[in-house]
Amino acid sequence: MLRATVAAFGLGCATTLAAQVAPGSAVAQSPDSTRSSTRATVPIRGLSRVVASDSSILMDASAVRHLPGGSVIVNDTRKKQLVVFDSALRNPRVIADTSSNSPNPYGLRITGASLIPYRGDSTLFMDFDSQAFLVIDEHGAFARVMAPVRANDLFYIGGGNSASSAFDPEGRLLYKSVRRNQGIANMFGTQAPAGGESRTIIAQPDSAPILRMDFDRRTVDTVTLIKVAAEKMVLVRTPTFSSTLPLVNPLPLTDEWTMLPDGAIAIVRGHDYHVDILEPDGRMTSGPRLPFDWKRITREEKQTIVDSLKRQEDERQAKLPPPPPTAPGMPAMPRFRFDPVPAEDLPDFYPAVRQGQVRADPSGRIWVLPATSKDAKAGLLYDVVNREGRLVERVQLPQGRTLVGFGPDGMLYLNHVRSFNKSTLERAWVAR
């Protein structure tokens, strides 16, 4: 839960800051990428034939699974429920929630990306409480329970930032995990000098593994590594206790990935915005650098971003109740807080890709949501890249919509947020 909270905090800040790059603002050329002028030759497509669900059912649709005949399973994380709609997005049927009379328990933990297409038309849903997968059949009914190879990896498979987790054609589950600094455990065993307090900044590795879970052999192996923002934390030590406080990077420069229908892995490289394709046989091919409106972040702007986040956290801390008293003679525990990384840790350019916003559609095209775009209108504008890593079209979503799933033949599923606790599911087609 801690990692989920930190990730959400960082992603929210990055999204907000990226949105502040106004269309028409000064564009600085990245020394390692392509200017945006080539975008003029790429068509921008809208949507057609939009169908919406009832607005009283959902609070926030985070993932959708298209079923045979056009019915869908929707994961509503805010209301903590799984809902099945028919082919007209009508007649909702709740198949899991947190109520006492629920046909199946949803669980109390955040499971934003936990609807994973499985064999045929079946679907896996993450049950963190029982540390198992629940298999949902093609009719939207719970069929059986399946044990993971490593239960501790469920957070990485189905957590809020794990939208790329997917099964390859051989039935093996691919997902992104983390690498940890093994020296932290040893540092916890050392205490600060008597009567004093020490603070040490610890950096985690700047790469993360894509793992492959084989259910038949009951093994987990590493497929490849991708770049991530090196997480940092402050280790606070006193003569009596040790604790860690996270440092949040609001503009992480990362690689993002997704798996194509044939089992190949598409990796969108964040440092220069191009796509590498890792074939199932291990071959790696690289596409050209994609056009992006690079905007430089000056030293003064970096400091402004960090100072602004510090002020926001100070204001949040001021509204919290006082910490509980400690035992006599014991020092007060440091209050948990989110502080930003130092200004010099921020990148020199706004990152090209938003975290967790790379998907593959059933035809094998890669949908990428850039962090900024001068061509976007009121809504989000996606770059659509083919298997050779070339930008073939861009798709404009209406205002207030986010992409949450795909169907066949250019079909999209959108979450339309109408208020904080009300949203609708929309089905639309790309107008090609």
Legacy VTK file of the C-alpha trace (Angstrom):
# vtk DataFile Version 3.0
C-alpha trace
ASCII
DATASET POLYDATA
POINTS 432 float
0.000 0.000 0.000
2.904 2.362 0.773
4.436 1.876 -2.660
1.050 2.371 -4.295
0.551 5.634 -2.423
4.010 6.922 -3.331
3.550 5.952 -6.981
0.178 7.650 -7.158
1.617 10.800 -5.590
4.461 10.936 -8.074
2.281 10.177 -11.088
-0.254 12.801 -10.130
2.420 15.445 -9.798
3.995 14.508 -13.120
0.670 14.624 -14.912
-0.184 18.005 -13.433
3.172 19.526 -14.267
3.165 18.133 -17.782
-0.266 19.587 -18.382
1.137 23.021 -17.588
3.199 22.953 -20.784
0.794 25.036 -22.838
0.301 24.529 -26.564
2.499 26.917 -28.482
5.054 27.303 -25.680
8.719 27.463 -26.539
10.003 24.113 -27.778
13.625 23.279 -27.080
15.296 20.696 -29.310
16.442 17.618 -27.431
20.036 16.788 -28.448
18.951 13.184 -28.921
15.594 13.264 -30.662
13.350 14.505 -33.469
11.505 17.790 -33.685
7.737 17.849 -33.870
7.585 19.211 -37.432
7.253 15.721 -38.957
3.901 15.298 -37.221
2.180 17.285 -39.954
2.185 14.203 -42.207
0.572 11.928 -39.588
-3.262 11.891 -39.617
-5.134 12.825 -36.448
-8.303 10.757 -36.147
-11.367 11.249 -34.017
-13.974 8.799 -32.732
-17.375 7.744 -34.029
-20.415 5.709 -32.935
-20.073 6.469 -29.238
-22.253 4.397 -26.890
-22.358 5.117 -23.141
-23.424 3.141 -20.079
-25.802 4.318 -17.369
-24.197 7.073 -15.275
-25.472 5.746 -11.945
-23.536 2.464 -11.882
-19.820 3.286 -11.946
-17.562 5.557 -9.956
-14.301 5.004 -11.851
-13.684 2.360 -14.547
-9.982 1.542 -14.538
-9.905 -1.571 -16.749
-12.210 -3.319 -19.224
-12.236 -6.852 -20.618
-14.118 -7.309 -23.907
-15.994 -10.631 -24.020
-17.501 -12.628 -26.922
-20.699 -11.115 -28.226
-19.737 -7.626 -27.059
-20.401 -7.886 -23.333
-17.703 -6.455 -21.040
-16.296 -6.835 -17.527
-15.471 -3.524 -15.852
-13.165 -3.084 -12.875
-14.452 -0.120 -10.854
-11.663 0.574 -8.363
-13.286 3.499 -6.578
-16.507 1.640 -5.831
-14.580 -1.640 -5.462
-16.717 -3.739 -7.738
-16.636 -5.848 -10.889
-19.580 -5.197 -13.203
-20.638 -7.068 -16.346
-22.509 -5.064 -19.029
-24.262 -6.575 -22.037
-23.349 -5.754 -25.647
-25.333 -2.494 -25.506
-23.584 -1.448 -22.243
-26.887 -1.979 -20.456
-28.265 -4.382 -17.836
-25.322 -4.207 -15.414
-24.647 -7.255 -13.282
-22.354 -6.968 -10.240
-20.233 -10.108 -9.932
-17.970 -8.948 -7.088
-17.994 -6.149 -4.522
-17.394 -5.522 -0.822
-20.979 -5.914 0.424
-21.923 -8.734 2.788
-24.288 -10.319 0.242
-21.829 -10.138 -2.655
-21.631 -13.245 -4.863
-17.830 -12.873 -4.753
-15.567 -10.699 -2.580
-13.775 -7.838 -4.286
-11.247 -7.213 -1.521
-10.242 -4.016 0.209
-6.967 -3.321 -1.561
-6.487 -1.194 -4.668
-6.450 -3.488 -7.702
-6.515 -1.044 -10.585
-4.886 -3.153 -13.283
-5.965 -6.585 -12.177
-8.214 -7.685 -15.069
-5.775 -9.709 -17.164
-6.847 -11.543 -20.364
-6.080 -15.252 -19.950
-6.469 -18.343 -22.140
-9.210 -18.095 -24.746
-11.844 -15.672 -23.532
-11.213 -16.172 -19.815
-9.920 -13.451 -17.503
-7.858 -13.371 -14.315
-8.765 -11.109 -11.428
-6.353 -10.468 -8.571
-7.488 -11.440 -5.077
-4.871 -9.874 -2.828
-6.590 -11.023 0.365
-6.315 -14.714 -0.528
-3.121 -14.197 -2.591
-4.591 -15.964 -5.606
-5.949 -15.437 -9.108
-9.686 -15.779 -9.660
-10.512 -17.117 -13.125
-13.582 -15.544 -14.788
-15.066 -17.401 -17.764
-16.339 -15.980 -21.069
-19.799 -15.390 -19.550
-18.481 -13.241 -16.707
-18.840 -15.942 -14.053
-16.162 -16.962 -11.549
-14.980 -20.437 -12.545
-12.027 -21.406 -10.347
-9.040 -20.251 -8.298
-5.448 -20.403 -9.523
-2.329 -20.070 -7.362
0.529 -17.803 -8.489
4.078 -19.094 -8.560
5.204 -16.293 -6.216
2.416 -14.781 -4.125
4.595 -11.833 -3.067
4.661 -10.658 -6.697
0.911 -10.070 -6.884
1.363 -6.380 -6.105
3.587 -5.962 -9.168
1.266 -8.013 -11.388
-2.004 -6.292 -10.540
-1.166 -3.053 -8.771
-2.193 0.389 -9.925
0.878 0.934 -12.150
0.967 -2.538 -13.710
-1.344 -2.101 -16.681
1.104 -3.934 -18.975
0.940 -7.322 -17.219
-0.103 -9.884 -19.832
0.048 -13.542 -20.858
2.126 -14.611 -23.854
0.798 -17.152 -26.388
2.334 -19.985 -24.332
0.366 -19.075 -21.221
3.227 -17.459 -19.287
2.557 -14.239 -17.380
4.851 -11.274 -17.994
5.009 -8.378 -15.539
7.356 -5.659 -14.297
8.928 -6.092 -10.880
11.594 -4.098 -8.994
15.204 -4.435 -7.976
16.139 -3.497 -4.436
19.300 -2.067 -2.885
20.517 -5.018 -0.830
22.603 -2.768 1.414
19.553 -1.209 3.081
19.024 -4.126 5.456
22.595 -3.800 6.728
22.195 -0.061 7.238
19.123 -0.640 9.396
21.311 -2.574 11.792
23.564 0.396 12.494
22.401 3.110 14.877
23.203 6.800 15.047
25.671 8.112 17.636
24.363 8.338 21.171
21.998 11.261 21.566
22.119 12.108 17.877
20.223 11.554 14.643
21.587 10.751 11.221
19.910 10.994 7.825
21.181 9.065 4.809
19.811 9.214 1.260
19.549 5.745 -0.286
19.038 5.237 -4.020
17.433 2.153 -5.494
18.624 0.724 -8.862
17.571 2.650 -11.982
16.411 -0.452 -13.849
13.596 -2.934 -13.328
13.154 -6.498 -14.618
10.362 -7.777 -16.827
9.667 -11.187 -15.291
8.004 -14.259 -16.798
5.923 -16.536 -14.560
5.556 -20.094 -15.912
2.597 -21.807 -14.245
3.392 -25.253 -15.662
7.027 -25.344 -14.526
6.324 -23.170 -11.450
9.292 -20.946 -12.271
9.954 -17.211 -12.648
12.745 -15.887 -14.879
13.894 -12.486 -16.156
13.154 -11.562 -19.774
14.790 -8.129 -19.950
15.488 -4.948 -18.000
13.986 -1.507 -18.597
14.972 1.888 -17.227
13.033 3.302 -14.293
13.507 6.381 -12.161
15.795 5.390 -9.302
13.649 5.608 -6.192
15.264 7.485 -3.334
14.492 7.478 0.346
15.892 9.042 3.492
17.025 6.593 6.173
16.532 8.257 9.568
18.474 6.648 12.413
18.526 7.458 16.118
19.998 5.478 19.015
16.636 3.746 19.462
15.024 3.264 16.055
15.403 3.460 12.269
12.811 4.435 9.670
12.650 5.491 6.029
10.876 8.413 4.356
10.369 8.461 0.563
11.661 11.106 -1.819
9.247 11.543 -4.737
10.354 12.339 -8.283
7.493 14.318 -9.898
9.005 13.979 -13.405
10.424 10.464 -13.670
12.290 9.637 -16.875
11.413 6.007 -17.525
10.917 3.330 -20.148
7.377 1.977 -20.578
6.394 -1.385 -22.042
3.541 -3.528 -23.286
3.182 -6.966 -24.842
1.903 -7.462 -28.385
-0.586 -10.235 -29.274
2.183 -12.469 -30.717
4.215 -12.325 -27.487
6.743 -9.674 -28.562
7.540 -6.941 -26.030
7.360 -3.300 -27.115
9.558 -0.993 -25.025
9.079 2.763 -25.395
12.406 4.358 -24.508
11.929 7.506 -22.485
15.309 9.166 -23.086
14.814 9.714 -26.827
11.248 8.462 -27.499
11.632 5.468 -29.769
10.263 1.911 -29.635
12.339 -1.253 -29.302
10.691 -4.590 -30.128
11.963 -7.654 -28.236
10.873 -10.608 -30.353
9.810 -13.910 -28.742
13.056 -15.476 -30.019
15.161 -12.855 -28.225
15.993 -10.600 -31.186
15.792 -6.856 -30.544
14.835 -4.391 -33.272
14.653 -0.618 -32.953
12.288 1.820 -34.587
13.101 5.435 -35.495
12.928 8.253 -33.014
9.374 9.479 -32.758
8.404 13.161 -33.015
7.810 14.894 -29.711
7.510 18.506 -28.568
10.564 18.548 -26.312
10.538 21.363 -23.775
13.617 22.116 -21.711
13.371 22.529 -17.935
15.708 25.279 -16.774
17.543 25.164 -13.469
15.228 27.837 -12.107
12.126 25.901 -13.209
13.422 22.741 -11.525
13.838 24.593 -8.258
10.367 26.117 -8.633
8.842 22.667 -9.094
10.607 21.288 -6.024
9.736 24.303 -3.883
6.087 24.109 -4.942
5.843 20.435 -3.973
7.494 21.138 -0.633
4.946 23.853 0.091
2.093 21.498 -0.820
3.457 18.850 1.535
3.967 21.404 4.336
0.338 22.464 3.942
-0.798 18.841 4.050
1.275 18.172 7.152
-0.173 21.251 8.900
-3.681 19.806 8.540
-2.776 16.450 10.117
-3.539 15.700 13.780
-0.584 15.655 16.188
1.347 12.368 16.379
0.467 10.006 19.237
2.595 10.294 22.380
5.510 7.921 22.785
6.577 6.004 25.885
8.428 8.000 28.577
12.052 8.462 27.661
11.490 7.533 24.007
12.148 10.072 21.230
9.251 11.136 19.032
8.883 9.167 15.813
9.404 11.295 12.676
6.119 12.066 10.978
5.701 10.315 7.636
5.870 12.776 4.761
6.406 12.904 0.995
9.294 15.151 0.002
10.540 15.704 -3.561
13.983 14.689 -4.736
16.613 17.446 -5.003
16.116 19.799 -7.947
19.273 18.541 -9.668
17.708 15.059 -9.917
14.974 16.306 -12.255
15.526 15.716 -15.996
16.617 18.492 -18.366
13.516 17.962 -20.541
9.929 17.119 -19.706
9.598 13.326 -20.066
8.109 12.129 -23.338
5.816 9.381 -22.000
3.412 9.253 -19.086
3.913 6.388 -16.657
1.685 3.363 -17.226
0.229 4.824 -20.427
1.476 2.412 -23.091
-0.941 -0.237 -24.409
-1.225 -2.670 -27.314
-4.478 -3.139 -29.220
-5.650 -6.481 -30.677
-4.112 -5.653 -34.070
-0.652 -5.218 -32.554
-0.469 -1.435 -32.676
1.119 0.379 -29.748
-0.807 3.232 -28.131
1.379 5.777 -26.358
0.175 8.798 -24.395
2.852 11.521 -24.650
3.382 13.708 -21.622
2.873 16.897 -23.632
1.493 17.751 -27.059
0.894 21.072 -28.795
-1.537 19.368 -31.223
-3.932 18.033 -28.574
-7.298 19.700 -28.289
-9.361 19.591 -25.085
-8.840 15.834 -24.595
-5.927 13.391 -24.612
-4.096 12.739 -27.887
-2.505 9.296 -28.358
0.376 8.381 -30.646
-0.341 5.072 -32.435
2.807 3.199 -33.476
3.049 0.138 -35.720
5.138 -2.975 -35.144
8.108 -1.405 -36.922
8.110 1.421 -34.381
6.792 4.064 -36.771
4.108 6.611 -35.943
1.156 5.834 -38.237
-1.658 7.921 -36.774
-2.768 9.885 -33.759
-6.132 9.495 -32.049
-7.889 12.381 -30.312
-10.104 11.504 -27.346
-12.944 13.788 -26.252
-12.447 15.898 -23.154
-12.669 14.079 -19.826
-12.032 10.615 -21.261
-9.235 8.123 -20.608
-8.489 4.948 -22.543
-9.181 1.814 -20.449
-9.434 -1.018 -22.986
-9.826 -2.275 -26.527
-12.235 -4.387 -28.532
-11.924 -5.753 -32.071
-11.843 -3.746 -35.321
-10.759 -0.379 -33.936
-13.082 -0.451 -30.928
-12.067 1.547 -27.842
-13.403 1.648 -24.294
-13.229 4.990 -22.485
-13.788 6.054 -18.907
-15.719 9.334 -18.869
-15.322 11.028 -15.488
-18.394 13.155 -14.818
-17.710 13.996 -11.165
-15.528 12.715 -8.347
-17.798 9.732 -7.662
-19.544 9.258 -10.996
-18.328 8.025 -14.351
-19.651 6.219 -17.401
-18.133 3.600 -19.655
-18.117 4.529 -23.335
-17.578 2.378 -26.400
-16.360 4.077 -29.565
-14.585 3.353 -32.833
-11.587 5.101 -34.382
-12.873 7.030 -37.406
-10.472 5.726 -40.031
LINES 1 433
432 0 1 2 3 4 5 6 7 8 9 10 11 12 13 14 15 16 17 18 19 20 21 22 23 24 25 26 27 28 29 30 31 32 33 34 35 36 37 38 39 40 41 42 43 44 45 46 47 48 49 50 51 52 53 54 55 56 57 58 59 60 61 62 63 64 65 66 67 68 69 70 71 72 73 74 75 76 77 78 79 80 81 82 83 84 85 86 87 88 89 90 91 92 93 94 95 96 97 98 99 100 101 102 103 104 105 106 107 108 109 110 111 112 113 114 115 116 117 118 119 120 121 122 123 124 125 126 127 128 129 130 131 132 133 134 135 136 137 138 139 140 141 142 143 144 145 146 147 148 149 150 151 152 153 154 155 156 157 158 159 160 161 162 163 164 165 166 167 168 169 170 171 172 173 174 175 176 177 178 179 180 181 182 183 184 185 186 187 188 189 190 191 192 193 194 195 196 197 198 199 200 201 202 203 204 205 206 207 208 209 210 211 212 213 214 215 216 217 218 219 220 221 222 223 224 225 226 227 228 229 230 231 232 233 234 235 236 237 238 239 240 241 242 243 244 245 246 247 248 249 250 251 252 253 254 255 256 257 258 259 260 261 262 263 264 265 266 267 268 269 270 271 272 273 274 275 276 277 278 279 280 281 282 283 284 285 286 287 288 289 290 291 292 293 294 295 296 297 298 299 300 301 302 303 304 305 306 307 308 309 310 311 312 313 314 315 316 317 318 319 320 321 322 323 324 325 326 327 328 329 330 331 332 333 334 335 336 337 338 339 340 341 342 343 344 345 346 347 348 349 350 351 352 353 354 355 356 357 358 359 360 361 362 363 364 365 366 367 368 369 370 371 372 373 374 375 376 377 378 379 380 381 382 383 384 385 386 387 388 389 390 391 392 393 394 395 396 397 398 399 400 401 402 403 404 405 406 407 408 409 410 411 412 413 414 415 416 417 418 419 420 421 422 423 424 425 426 427 428 429 430 431
